[in-house]
Amino acid sequence: MSPAPTGLLKIEHLTHIFRENGITPCSDISLEINRGEILAIMGENGAGKSTLMFLISGFMKESSGRIITPEGDSREARRLLSGMVHQKPILAGNLTVLENMILSPEKGFFRKETLKQEIQAVQKHYDLPLDLDSRARSLTAPQIQRCELIRALWKKKELLILDEPTASLSPTQSEELFELIFRLKAEGKTILFITHKIHEVMKIADRIAVLRQGKLQGTACREEMSPAEISRLMIGEDEGPEYLENSNVSSAPDSGEMPVLELTDIQLSELGSPRLKKISFQLFPGEILGIGGIRENGLIYIEDLLSGIIQPDSGFIFINGENRMPLTPLKMRRSGISYIPADRLSRGADPESTLAENISVLKRQRGRGSYRARLIQRARIFIKEHGIRGDAEQQVKTLSGGNIQKMIVARELENRPPLLIVSEPSWGLDFKSRKRLHRQLIQAARDGIAVLLLTTDLDELLSISSRVCVLTEGVLSIIERNEEQWNRNYIGEKMTGADRV
Amino acid sequence: MIFVILASATPLILAALGGLLTERAGVLNIALEGMILGSAFTAILVSSISGSLFQGTAAAVLAGLLTAVVFNFGTFTLKGNPFITGLGINVLIPALTASLSQSLYGNQGIIRPSDMGTLPSVGGISIFTIAALAGALIVLAVFFRSGKGLMIRSCGEQEDLLVSRGINPVRIKQEMVLYSGLFCGLAGASLSLGLGVYVPGMSAGKGWIALVAIYLGYRRVPGVVLACLLFSLAEWGANRAQGFLGLPPTLILSFPYFMTLAALWLFSIRKSRSPSRN
């Protein structure tokens, strides 16, 4: 074992209350972080993980309590100590990668070339390639992460905070990240790793801290905690196995039945490089067709295509047997199609508007009396029915991610659409919400809705789909439901064949 | 011809640079117009009293800064809507100058002090024009080569990034409003001292045109300067055309404004046609 651990950071009775809505994401947390350890912070959505990290990194100011670093307990000291890789990207898109890294409270003129060489040396040392002169706006999620990581390493931050770093990574990329983390640990860095994936924690963490509803449930060395125990601490009650059984095997579609959605020979290229190559598939009522893949590598194009935001170079989209080209968002909605987008805050909901407005956005309210009163009354009923935690007149941006998704899912399923397009539905959702969502999707299929599921989450793909396809380098391949193909490894390998970065 | 155009573009360039600073920091400063007019008045007033063009210019800059402080107070301290605050300033200043003019000179019209000197110039180019062009270069260098420039540019795009790096975005915005006050102070001084006269409403929409120039120039320094020059060229052309075109002079004089409008249309059409994927 290593020599007796020395403390790097001490958190004493830390409490944070959001002034706008009185929510307490962190309450009375006391925790010690040792030098040179990998500490995994686990918890459901809204458990307070991100807020705790924002407090540690000095991004937010605590309501009460102290965070003591070797240099004192000011926000400045914390900022200097830690480098955070955010879950929600906060880079300035109009600046180049290099400029984003340079930005600091220093005002004077800088020597761009010198700084660039310094950073490139760091990149070379850790083998983290990234074009420093590209605009931050054009980066993909893994690249944004890498950008923040390189900056933290360049600034020689002792404490690295990674907020759900694997959420947007492919399995191979995650492996690479873990290797880097081990290497940084060997160099004496301290790493805070936030996740709700237990298998990752069992692989890399030295110690585990579990949060639930803003309170620290306990910390322990990895050896002392079993996965079942972690999951019990996270969830608070026994919820059974994490994944539903593959119970949703629908009967093979009748050959005579009309597909709700049919794509034939769709081709799409962007900036000269082909993204989708001769994509064809059919979707029948009552089944969940899961398409797996890496998001930037093609899933995002299928999503945009079907929601009418982009047009293919060639090929046709048939809805209920009718050619609906060119498909537009309006036409899509007019055909009664429901859509649960991956990007909830810009496509699925308007964060600035109230919950009531977001719920009724697809529906005209008819009747007597004040429009607003009816809107709110209906929303109240809706909120209660679907167990959304929030008020009808509350702005959607003040809700937690899980509750926003709950609202979107309930809204999209309300009118029994013939076809439901779902993209990354459980992104950022905790265990319980995720299970609930999967149950909702399966129920929707049983009710005769045709569900198209676009997901990068292999467990989700395998556990609820009736049929599975994988998109690799723009080509769709069918996964057979048999021993050899219907499993994580096979699909993972299939997906990562297309991997880049 | 080039000198004439440069001279008439000078206040525009100065004001547009000030507006560009706030725009990039994420504040739409529509008070440029009021800032220019107030400074133009102050410049003439102080120059005629002190007999020094330099003191007049310094006073104009102070007037611009003072207006900026009012803007900051309304927008950030009282958390008012910046657009309304700016409009308020634009309405307030002409009235304020008129009443000051009434009490000091006994009329609300043109003020033409008799003993005004001429502005220093280098090779026929006014010192203000040189200041405007130098200002453009300085802003350019600050934007791309200094820490402050990075703060300004990211402030209008992603405030959270600044917060995470320990920088207060509101302070950056306030500072940029002050700088825009300074630039507009110079713009106002160049306008009135260049002619040696103050005319009510002499800013003649220059603050608005400067705002348009910012967008027309793609919010980049060279583009903004070019847009200002383009507008001045149109103005020059319109002045010349009065002599030989058989059109009503008011219609001809409105040509630069039409051109600005047309340019804005073209700009927005181009923008909406260019493929935008985030």
HADDOCK unambig.tbl for C-alpha pairs under 7 A between the chains (distance, minus, plus):
assign (segid A and resid 59 and name CA) (segid B and resid 163 and name CA) 6.26 0.50 0.50
assign (segid A and resid 59 and name CA) (segid B and resid 164 and name CA) 4.88 0.50 0.50
assign (segid A and resid 90 and name CA) (segid B and resid 158 and name CA) 6.63 0.50 0.50
assign (segid A and resid 90 and name CA) (segid B and resid 160 and name CA) 6.15 0.50 0.50
assign (segid A and resid 90 and name CA) (segid B and resid 161 and name CA) 5.39 0.50 0.50
assign (segid A and resid 91 and name CA) (segid B and resid 158 and name CA) 6.78 0.50 0.50
assign (segid A and resid 91 and name CA) (segid B and resid 161 and name CA) 6.02 0.50 0.50
assign (segid A and resid 92 and name CA) (segid B and resid 154 and name CA) 5.39 0.50 0.50
assign (segid A and resid 92 and name CA) (segid B and resid 157 and name CA) 5.71 0.50 0.50
assign (segid A and resid 92 and name CA) (segid B and resid 158 and name CA) 5.11 0.50 0.50
assign (segid A and resid 92 and name CA) (segid B and resid 161 and name CA) 6.88 0.50 0.50
assign (segid A and resid 95 and name CA) (segid B and resid 154 and name CA) 6.97 0.50 0.50
assign (segid A and resid 99 and name CA) (segid B and resid 150 and name CA) 6.80 0.50 0.50
assign (segid A and resid 103 and name CA) (segid B and resid 147 and name CA) 6.32 0.50 0.50
assign (segid A and resid 103 and name CA) (segid B and resid 150 and name CA) 6.04 0.50 0.50
assign (segid A and resid 103 and name CA) (segid B and resid 151 and name CA) 6.74 0.50 0.50
assign (segid A and resid 104 and name CA) (segid B and resid 147 and name CA) 6.97 0.50 0.50
assign (segid A and resid 104 and name CA) (segid B and resid 165 and name CA) 5.74 0.50 0.50
assign (segid A and resid 105 and name CA) (segid B and resid 165 and name CA) 6.91 0.50 0.50
assign (segid A and resid 105 and name CA) (segid B and resid 166 and name CA) 6.60 0.50 0.50
assign (segid A and resid 105 and name CA) (segid B and resid 167 and name CA) 5.86 0.50 0.50
assign (segid A and resid 106 and name CA) (segid B and resid 147 and name CA) 5.70 0.50 0.50
assign (segid A and resid 107 and name CA) (segid B and resid 146 and name CA) 6.41 0.50 0.50
assign (segid A and resid 107 and name CA) (segid B and resid 147 and name CA) 4.28 0.50 0.50
assign (segid A and resid 107 and name CA) (segid B and resid 148 and name CA) 4.56 0.50 0.50
assign (segid A and resid 108 and name CA) (segid B and resid 146 and name CA) 5.38 0.50 0.50
assign (segid A and resid 108 and name CA) (segid B and resid 147 and name CA) 5.45 0.50 0.50
assign (segid A and resid 108 and name CA) (segid B and resid 148 and name CA) 6.69 0.50 0.50
assign (segid A and resid 109 and name CA) (segid B and resid 145 and name CA) 5.57 0.50 0.50
assign (segid A and resid 109 and name CA) (segid B and resid 146 and name CA) 3.83 0.50 0.50
assign (segid A and resid 109 and name CA) (segid B and resid 147 and name CA) 6.04 0.50 0.50
assign (segid A and resid 110 and name CA) (segid B and resid 145 and name CA) 5.91 0.50 0.50
assign (segid A and resid 110 and name CA) (segid B and resid 146 and name CA) 5.56 0.50 0.50
assign (segid A and resid 110 and name CA) (segid B and resid 147 and name CA) 6.87 0.50 0.50
